Amino acid sequence: MVSDSSTLLYPALSADHPLNSGLTHDATLIKAYRGERSETLPVWFMRQAGRSLPEYRKLREGTEMLESCLRPEMASEITLQPVRRHKVDAAIFFSDIVIPVKCAGVDVQIVPNVGPVLGEAIDTPEKVAALPELDDAALDPIREAVALTVAELGSTPLIGFGGAPFTVAAYMVEGKPTRDHLGPRSMMHADPETWHALADWAGRVTAQFIRAQVEAGASSIQLFDSWAGSLSLKDYQEFAQPHSAKVFADLDDLGVQKVHFGTGTGELLTAMKEAGADVIGVDYRLPLDVAAQRVGADTPLQGNIDPALLTAGWEPLKADIDAVIAAGKNAPGHVLNLGHGVPPTTDPDVLTRIVEYIHAQPGR
């Protein structure tokens, strides 16, 4: 017998979705994202699945990055590896922010030690106008990978993710990673119509990508704006925030908690919250008590252990964790995380020790 959708906590999701079945609705991570405290603090790490794990490196041998993301069994296994090893409180879906770009038919690959590289930069009105729409069927490998993953995770939530339109579009304008993102920043002012058309396209395919993950079983989402810190507040509000807001708005009907994270974005946090996020991720540069003052004491926070301390020895690392936990008490809910991703040189045992230490601390 199928439940009437009107009786479900999340009517837009299936009755057997982990949030509706009861598996993840009251997980410590989901409760923290809702602004609730549990007996223990939840913790997960950005880039917890990846090069810091020897089992990941072994599995990925001979497989290109984007290919591994589109092979459901492999993507699922990689997603699960850090949960098994570290006992973190959430899995983050293993993929890449340019996967929806690739699935739409754009020529893009991940070049080792470089990052996303396009066959050609999308830097003219004609090239933007020629961008294809994303056929929803192209996301079926994503749905399959998510379904395989949540079947193994049980009560541990899966976080779906995507890249914020500014960051995705920045890669596309320059055709590769750059340090200062001069190309997109120039296009915003020289040809704002083309910029907005490109960012709108990036937002649409990203929203489709995230929706596929949630409908297949992800219990929350995170929008990464990796390069938003290169923008002034004025430029962010005019050229980036509206597109991130549209992604969040397009996903509102799903009812899941939405996290927004960027690096170097301390001066943008209020604007990032106003884009529609429920939770703000904070990088290592800004103490969480200051972040709470900026976004409001009613906003749950995520972060923000300094990744550099992962190789500094236990005592300075422990001191930083303690400081982060103390500062996080200024928010109604707090999810421990790094203030950026796990460096590939990290000893996995250090991450496991962090999780054990955090779980031993009171969560209230």
C-alpha angles and dihedrals in degrees: 000000000000117000119242107256089229089067095052123100087225105033094182091059129071121267091247094050109123091245092053097039090056096246098116108009092096098033112134091246095052091045091051090050087054090052097258128130126225133192090266132035116246119233137185132154132233108240089015087142108062149048097355089069120078090206089058093051091050093049093047096051109132094004124111116233099248091042089056089052092054097047101088098205092048095044090049094049092049091049091053098046099083092044090057094043103039103024090228119176096242142026119224112213111253108236139099133258091240094056093096088049090053093044089054089059102260115143105247135142137174109246112205112254090005111061133217113004122182126211086239134359116260094224108132134068090246094054092047092049090051095055110123124234117248113257105222091221089065087070094061092103087057092051091048093049092049092048091051090049100049090047087063099037098063108178094000109100123234116222115214118208148187141174119265113249094250094055095044092046091047090060090048096050094051096033091226141031116294134180103235103022092226093160098061092037090054094045091054090065102027095048110007093167092060092043093053091047091053094045090048090053091048090050093050096052091043092052090051090049093051094043090055090054095048096045089050093053115290111140100205139003139228125203112206118208096181096170103033089104088076090068130085115237090252093052092044092053093047104037109021113023097062091056094047088047090054091052091052092045091050089056099042094099090064091068096217124137114264124214123196119200134174137162122243089010102125091121091047100050097104092049090047090053090049089056087075108273121148093200130032121215113211126205123225095266098074127054113238094237089059090046089052090054090053100046098031133265091262093065121095114230136210126203161335131159112143108252090210089069092062087086098034098085132268100278098058090039092051091048090053092048090051091050091049092049091049094048090046090063086079088073126069091233129020131191114192115228140139120278087242136356130313109271111237091238093061118125104238090217089066091058091049090051091050091054092049091049095048092047088054092058122087112261098208 
